[in-house]
Amino acid sequence: MDKNKNKEEKKTDKNSKTGMVYLTGAGPGDPELLTLKAKTVLQEADVIVYDSLISEEILSYAKDGCEIIYAGKRSSNHSLPQYSINELLAEKAKENKVVVRLKGGDPYLFGRGGEEAERLFKDAIPFEIIPGISSSFAVPAYAGIPLTHRDYASTVAIVTGHEGEHKEKSTINWDKLSGADTIVILMGHKNLDSIAKNIISSGKDKDTPCAVIQEGTTLNQKAAAGTLATIKDEADRHGLKSPLILIVGNVVKLRDILNWFEKRPLSGLKVMVTRAEGQAGTLIHRLKRLGAFVMNLPLIKAVKGGSNIDRAKIHEAIKNIKDYDYIIFTSVNGVSGFFDEFFLKGLDARSLFGKKIISVGKVTSLELKKYGIVPDIIPSEFSQTGIINIIKDTELKGKKILFPQALKINAELPEFLISRGAILENLPVYETVIPEKSKEEIYEIFSSLITTKGNGAKRVHKNIGLPNDLSLSSFVVSFTSYSTVENFVNLAEGIQKGLLKRITGSGVKFASIGEKTAKYALGFGIKSDIISKDVNIDSLVDGIVDFYRKNKI
């Protein structure tokens, strides 16, 4: 046998290897309803082909370098026709890539997943189906409507409200479907009036309770209830649009007592979270659980080792670490910025023996523990003021104190230490910049306040990830530090001179963490409607809830 020929054949086989396609359900809209398996394949994918109702949060699971292709279809507006999507999946798989076809709901329930699977089978391309939570039952559940109930319904029918455009006439047998106790119609907005009339003409009482739900399970969810005779008018009166689900049956009567999603304390409220990138998780989680629509727009991005950071100075401080009596940390970035350099020099926690470590609070302390450091002092008030209060009776004269920090910080603590005779080494280990994406989104949010020569700016949302209703009277901007205040002001005035004044006079509410942040904001003309009692995230959230308990959203 010719060994060289055999090697060449093996090489050819390897190059012609086919990849894998996962036809994946993304669920009904709420990113937390994505399945674990769907998340896993998204993180492994080389290519993601996604539909119009997929949130940015779900797409964020994609790995760096993943090719993300939009293939959305909304009613008659198709970015890619179905046959082109089928060919695209096959083409990408033949490039030996892991492909995720990401669909709203479930791929095999009115998702055309069957057609895509048939195309893959034709070319012997391996595929798997990852079911998703279907909007057919998830959306009614979020609207307080169980599809079955011992007193009301034992049978359920699920119907498409938008049949294939290639059909000359409808193939839906309404006469048989009308016998079901509960009927769920998906994608029915365009044909809502004719659907209701078909169900009535097939035997359902015109007074049968109905509900229509727009963008169910998301924080854009809106709903209206009525009867078969009135539901089209109710949907129009509430301004409901696609994507929309219609539920017909007596189970709709239960909505009045079982509607939990729309009755949470902060439902209808939009909150801009401005904390630094990667540090807003706790705040976002709590606000979402309470029903708020959270826009994560960090106004701070920590940059370590930038051109403005003097690494030689950091290395000199580390070299002389034995000379310091105290080391103070007031941020997560201060901890990582210092210890990343510290450990690179071959040192470890033993080098800090005898030093008093001061941490501003719980989150900073948790970051210290990652490096094997347990702080000696943590104030009850998580702020520079809290540190001052806890060490104000300590003899500091002649004590050498190292303070790893941002390039620009609040001078309150440094001034106190120097006034008490301490020998202070302010050590910038990172600087903060404004993320570009936040600049763009803040422009979009406040575009209605931006004066133009024409009729004003028009907002165009890229996908379902942003709120449809951006009424500024139900909008809160949160400030968690001096930097978030200052960067917000600079962004607003950078977009258009005078925009800040228009924002503060538009009905937007402002929530500040602690009196000092509120006072700093007031210096720019921003009056805080909500001021947390304590300087921590839980207190800030409690303050927002208390405010809207007294003031209707």
Salt bridges, closest charged atoms under 4 A:
GLU32 OE1 - ARG289 NH1 2.93
ASP46 OD1 - LYS63 NZ 3.02
ASP51 OD1 - ARG101 NH1 2.93
GLU56 OE1 - LYS437 NZ 3.59
GLU57 OE1 - LYS288 NZ 2.92
GLU67 OE1 - LYS92 NZ 3.09
GLU67 OE1 - LYS97 NZ 3.98
GLU87 OE2 - ARG119 NE 2.72
GLU95 OE1 - LYS97 NZ 3.00
GLU115 OE1 - ARG112 NH2 2.93
GLU116 OE2 - ARG101 NE 3.03
GLU116 OE2 - LYS103 NZ 3.07
ASP123 OD2 - LYS94 NZ 2.57
ASP123 OD2 - ARG119 NH1 3.06
GLU128 OE1 - LYS37 NZ 3.65
GLU163 OE1 - LYS167 NZ 3.16
GLU165 OE2 - HIS162 NE2 4.00
ASP193 OD2 - LYS197 NZ 3.13
ASP207 OD1 - LYS206 NZ 3.66
GLU234 OE1 - ARG237 NH2 2.80
GLU234 OE1 - HIS238 ND1 3.88
ASP236 OD2 - LYS232 NZ 2.69
GLU262 OE1 - ARG255 NH2 3.06
GLU341 OE2 - ARG311 NE 2.95
GLU341 OE1 - HIS315 NE2 2.98
ASP348 OD2 - ARG350 NH2 2.68
GLU367 OE1 - LYS370 NZ 3.06
GLU412 OE2 - LYS516 NZ 3.44
GLU425 OE2 - LYS313 NZ 3.61
GLU436 OE2 - LYS439 NZ 3.01
GLU441 OE2 - LYS437 NZ 3.90
GLU444 OE2 - HIS461 ND1 2.92
ASP469 OD2 - LYS270 NZ 3.85
GLU486 OE2 - LYS408 NZ 3.04
ASP538 OD1 - ARG286 NH1 3.23
ASP542 OD1 - ARG286 NH2 3.56
ASP546 OD1 - ARG549 NH1 2.78
